[in-house]
Amino acid sequence: MAHAYESIDISDAPELQRLAHAVRESGKPYALTEGAETVAVLRPAPNTEPRTGFPASRQAATAQPAVHDGRRSLEHRGNRTGCGS
């Protein structure tokens, strides 16, 4: 479910810019407190860049057989199975 957030332009607020960039770089939320009370939580925005590559489960399903010493095996992430040692 998409969330609607109130937008605040921080172009002219250097301290808010510093906090926002620190949160984005760390990837972790920051709790904003007054004394012992948490009044807000600043968290990184979701990544909107398109994903690349396949998930690991899809990679295993599409792995290509490799030939080693005349025998076929399935090669995945550098591990060789079925090559007998």
Secondary structure, DSSP 8 states (H G I E B T S, - for coil): ----------TT-HHHHHHHHHHHHH-S-EEEEETTEEEEEE------S---S--HHHHHHT--EEEETTEEEEEETTEEES---
